[in-house]
Amino acid sequence: MLQNVRVKQPDGSLTPLRFRLENEEHQLCTVAIRQVVYSNRIQYAGVDAIQYLCKAEVQGREKLFELRYAIRSHSWCLFRVVY
């Protein structure tokens, strides 16, 4: 499970601001999202979700993360690190 902080826009859409994950040393690391590059409503394995591609800086390097928000369960998932 991914801990996430987001903003709900007046139109009801969600914008992720930051998330927390466990790094290689098993410590919690907070990642501040600099830009949401793309968001799209998808269905993955029968689950309605919203896919977000987000740019963030981690340890001085830019990374692109794919986050997914499961609409029915209201849960977030770090789907993959693109680069």
TORPA-4810 file (N, C-alpha, C, O; in nm, 3 decimals):
<nodes>
NODE_1_0.085_-0.118_0.000_0.000_0.000_0.000_0.089_0.124_0.000_0.194_0.128_0.065_M
NODE_2_0.045_0.222_-0.073_0.120_0.346_-0.089_0.049_0.456_-0.012_-0.072_0.474_-0.027_L
NODE_3_0.123_0.530_0.070_0.066_0.646_0.137_0.075_0.763_0.041_0.181_0.789_-0.016_Q
NODE_4_-0.036_0.834_0.023_-0.040_0.940_-0.077_-0.115_1.061_-0.024_-0.213_1.047_0.049_N
NODE_5_-0.067_1.180_-0.060_-0.136_1.304_-0.031_-0.179_1.362_-0.164_-0.098_1.375_-0.256_V
NODE_6_-0.306_1.398_-0.174_-0.357_1.451_-0.300_-0.454_1.564_-0.274_-0.498_1.586_-0.161_R
NODE_7_-0.487_1.635_-0.381_-0.582_1.746_-0.375_-0.701_1.708_-0.460_-0.686_1.658_-0.572_V
NODE_8_-0.819_1.733_-0.408_-0.940_1.712_-0.487_-0.979_1.846_-0.549_-1.002_1.944_-0.478_K
NODE_9_-0.987_1.849_-0.680_-1.019_1.971_-0.754_-1.170_1.996_-0.747_-1.247_1.905_-0.716_Q
NODE_10_-1.214_2.121_-0.775_-1.358_2.152_-0.774_-1.441_2.063_-0.866_-1.558_2.039_-0.839_P
NODE_11_-1.381_2.014_-0.975_-1.455_1.927_-1.068_-1.457_1.781_-1.021_-1.515_1.697_-1.089_D
NODE_12_-1.395_1.751_-0.905_-1.395_1.615_-0.850_-1.273_1.534_-0.885_-1.255_1.424_-0.831_G
NODE_13_-1.188_1.584_-0.973_-1.066_1.509_-1.011_-0.962_1.517_-0.899_-0.961_1.610_-0.819_S
NODE_14_-0.875_1.417_-0.896_-0.769_1.410_-0.795_-0.636_1.446_-0.859_-0.609_1.410_-0.973_L
NODE_15_-0.553_1.518_-0.783_-0.418_1.550_-0.826_-0.321_1.505_-0.717_-0.324_1.561_-0.607_T
NODE_16_-0.236_1.405_-0.744_-0.140_1.362_-0.641_-0.033_1.468_-0.618_0.018_1.528_-0.712_P
NODE_17_0.000_1.492_-0.490_0.102_1.591_-0.453_0.232_1.525_-0.410_0.340_1.569_-0.449_L
NODE_18_0.222_1.420_-0.330_0.341_1.348_-0.285_0.297_1.210_-0.237_0.180_1.185_-0.208_R
NODE_19_0.396_1.121_-0.230_0.369_0.987_-0.178_0.490_0.940_-0.099_0.600_0.994_-0.110_F
NODE_20_0.466_0.838_-0.019_0.572_0.784_0.064_0.589_0.636_0.030_0.492_0.561_0.015_R
NODE_21_0.717_0.595_0.017_0.745_0.456_-0.012_0.868_0.412_0.063_0.940_0.493_0.121_L
NODE_22_0.892_0.282_0.063_1.007_0.226_0.132_1.122_0.212_0.034_1.106_0.155_-0.074_E
NODE_23_1.241_0.265_0.070_1.356_0.258_-0.020_1.433_0.128_0.001_1.390_0.041_0.077_N
NODE_24_1.547_0.115_-0.066_1.627_-0.007_-0.059_1.678_-0.038_0.082_1.700_-0.154_0.117_E
NODE_25_1.697_0.067_0.163_1.744_0.049_0.301_1.628_0.028_0.399_1.647_0.030_0.520_E
NODE_26_1.507_0.007_0.344_1.385_-0.017_0.423_1.348_0.103_0.510_1.293_0.086_0.619_H
NODE_27_1.378_0.223_0.461_1.338_0.345_0.529_1.228_0.412_0.447_1.226_0.402_0.324_Q
NODE_28_1.136_0.479_0.517_1.030_0.551_0.446_1.086_0.677_0.382_1.158_0.753_0.447_L
NODE_29_1.054_0.698_0.258_1.103_0.812_0.181_0.983_0.886_0.123_0.897_0.824_0.060_C
NODE_30_0.976_1.017_0.144_0.867_1.097_0.088_0.912_1.155_-0.045_1.018_1.217_-0.055_T
NODE_31_0.830_1.135_-0.147_0.860_1.183_-0.282_0.759_1.291_-0.318_0.639_1.265_-0.324_V
NODE_32_0.808_1.414_-0.341_0.721_1.525_-0.380_0.708_1.526_-0.532_0.808_1.527_-0.604_A
NODE_33_0.585_1.525_-0.580_0.559_1.524_-0.723_0.574_1.666_-0.776_0.510_1.759_-0.727_I
NODE_34_0.658_1.681_-0.878_0.681_1.812_-0.938_0.581_1.842_-1.048_0.540_1.957_-1.067_R
NODE_35_0.540_1.737_-1.123_0.450_1.757_-1.235_0.372_1.630_-1.264_0.429_1.520_-1.267_Q
NODE_36_0.242_1.644_-1.285_0.161_1.534_-1.336_0.163_1.549_-1.487_0.102_1.642_-1.542_V
NODE_37_0.231_1.458_-1.555_0.250_1.466_-1.699_0.124_1.420_-1.772_0.091_1.474_-1.878_V
NODE_38_0.055_1.322_-1.715_-0.054_1.256_-1.786_-0.144_1.189_-1.684_-0.097_1.134_-1.585_Y
NODE_39_-0.273_1.194_-1.707_-0.367_1.115_-1.628_-0.477_1.064_-1.719_-0.519_1.133_-1.812_S
NODE_40_-0.523_0.943_-1.691_-0.622_0.881_-1.777_-0.699_0.777_-1.697_-0.642_0.704_-1.616_N
NODE_41_-0.828_0.771_-1.719_-0.911_0.668_-1.656_-0.894_0.539_-1.736_-0.909_0.539_-1.859_R
NODE_42_-0.864_0.429_-1.666_-0.840_0.301_-1.732_-0.915_0.190_-1.659_-0.968_0.210_-1.550_I
NODE_43_-0.919_0.073_-1.722_-0.966_-0.048_-1.656_-0.854_-0.149_-1.666_-0.812_-0.187_-1.776_Q
NODE_44_-0.805_-0.193_-1.552_-0.692_-0.286_-1.546_-0.734_-0.409_-1.468_-0.768_-0.400_-1.350_Y
NODE_45_-0.732_-0.524_-1.534_-0.774_-0.651_-1.472_-0.913_-0.639_-1.411_-0.939_-0.694_-1.304_A
NODE_46_-1.002_-0.569_-1.479_-1.139_-0.553_-1.433_-1.160_-0.449_-1.325_-1.270_-0.436_-1.272_G
NODE_47_-1.055_-0.374_-1.292_-1.063_-0.272_-1.186_-1.059_-0.134_-1.250_-0.966_-0.102_-1.324_V
NODE_48_-1.162_-0.052_-1.221_-1.161_0.086_-1.269_-1.057_0.165_-1.192_-1.055_0.163_-1.069_D
NODE_49_-0.971_0.235_-1.264_-0.861_0.307_-1.200_-0.829_0.433_-1.279_-0.873_0.451_-1.392_A
NODE_50_-0.753_0.520_-1.216_-0.698_0.638_-1.283_-0.547_0.622_-1.281_-0.486_0.600_-1.177_I
NODE_51_-0.488_0.634_-1.398_-0.344_0.618_-1.417_-0.282_0.758_-1.420_-0.332_0.847_-1.489_Q
NODE_52_-0.173_0.777_-1.346_-0.102_0.905_-1.342_0.045_0.881_-1.376_0.108_0.793_-1.317_Y
NODE_53_0.100_0.958_-1.468_0.244_0.962_-1.490_0.293_1.090_-1.426_0.249_1.199_-1.461_L
NODE_54_0.385_1.077_-1.330_0.428_1.190_-1.249_0.580_1.203_-1.249_0.651_1.104_-1.237_C
NODE_55_0.628_1.327_-1.263_0.771_1.355_-1.252_0.801_1.398_-1.110_0.725_1.474_-1.048_K
NODE_56_0.914_1.348_-1.060_0.959_1.384_-0.925_1.110_1.377_-0.921_1.172_1.310_-1.004_A
NODE_57_1.168_1.446_-0.825_1.313_1.441_-0.806_1.342_1.356_-0.683_1.291_1.381_-0.574_E
NODE_58_1.425_1.254_-0.703_1.463_1.164_-0.595_1.616_1.158_-0.590_1.680_1.119_-0.688_V
NODE_59_1.672_1.198_-0.479_1.818_1.199_-0.459_1.888_1.273_-0.573_1.991_1.228_-0.624_Q
NODE_60_1.832_1.388_-0.610_1.893_1.474_-0.711_1.873_1.428_-0.855_1.929_1.489_-0.946_G
NODE_61_1.796_1.324_-0.878_1.772_1.274_-1.014_1.624_1.277_-1.044_1.540_1.244_-0.959_R
NODE_62_1.591_1.318_-1.166_1.451_1.319_-1.208_1.404_1.177_-1.239_1.473_1.100_-1.306_E
NODE_63_1.287_1.144_-1.188_1.229_1.012_-1.211_1.085_1.031_-1.259_1.019_1.130_-1.228_K
NODE_64_1.039_0.933_-1.336_0.902_0.930_-1.385_0.835_0.808_-1.324_0.879_0.695_-1.344_L
NODE_65_0.727_0.832_-1.248_0.656_0.725_-1.179_0.518_0.709_-1.240_0.455_0.806_-1.282_F
NODE_66_0.471_0.585_-1.245_0.333_0.560_-1.282_0.258_0.519_-1.156_0.285_0.413_-1.098_E
NODE_67_0.165_0.603_-1.115_0.080_0.575_-1.000_-0.058_0.536_-1.051_-0.102_0.583_-1.157_L
NODE_68_-0.126_0.450_-0.977_-0.263_0.414_-1.012_-0.351_0.427_-0.888_-0.314_0.388_-0.778_R
NODE_69_-0.468_0.485_-0.911_-0.567_0.503_-0.805_-0.687_0.414_-0.838_-0.754_0.435_-0.939_Y
NODE_70_-0.714_0.316_-0.752_-0.830_0.228_-0.770_-0.953_0.300_-0.717_-0.962_0.330_-0.598_A
NODE_71_-1.046_0.327_-0.806_-1.162_0.410_-0.772_-1.250_0.345_-0.667_-1.288_0.411_-0.571_I
NODE_72_-1.284_0.220_-0.684_-1.377_0.153_-0.593_-1.320_0.136_-0.452_-1.391_0.156_-0.354_R
NODE_73_-1.191_0.099_-0.442_-1.132_0.075_-0.310_-1.063_0.199_-0.252_-1.018_0.196_-0.137_S
NODE_74_-1.054_0.307_-0.330_-0.989_0.432_-0.286_-0.845_0.408_-0.243_-0.799_0.466_-0.145_H
NODE_75_-0.773_0.324_-0.316_-0.635_0.293_-0.280_-0.539_0.331_-0.392_-0.575_0.332_-0.510_S
NODE_76_-0.417_0.363_-0.352_-0.311_0.404_-0.445_-0.209_0.293_-0.457_-0.186_0.216_-0.364_W
NODE_77_-0.146_0.286_-0.575_-0.043_0.186_-0.601_0.066_0.249_-0.687_0.038_0.317_-0.785_C
NODE_78_0.192_0.226_-0.649_0.303_0.263_-0.736_0.315_0.149_-0.835_0.366_0.042_-0.801_L
NODE_79_0.270_0.170_-0.958_0.265_0.064_-1.058_0.403_0.035_-1.114_0.441_-0.081_-1.130_F
NODE_80_0.480_0.141_-1.145_0.616_0.121_-1.196_0.694_0.251_-1.193_0.637_0.361_-1.190_R
NODE_81_0.825_0.237_-1.193_0.916_0.350_-1.211_0.961_0.343_-1.356_1.030_0.249_-1.395_V
NODE_82_0.922_0.443_-1.437_0.950_0.440_-1.580_1.099_0.467_-1.605_1.162_0.394_-1.681_V
NODE_83_1.153_0.568_-1.542_1.298_0.596_-1.546_1.338_0.672_-1.424_1.455_0.706_-1.408_Y
</nodes>
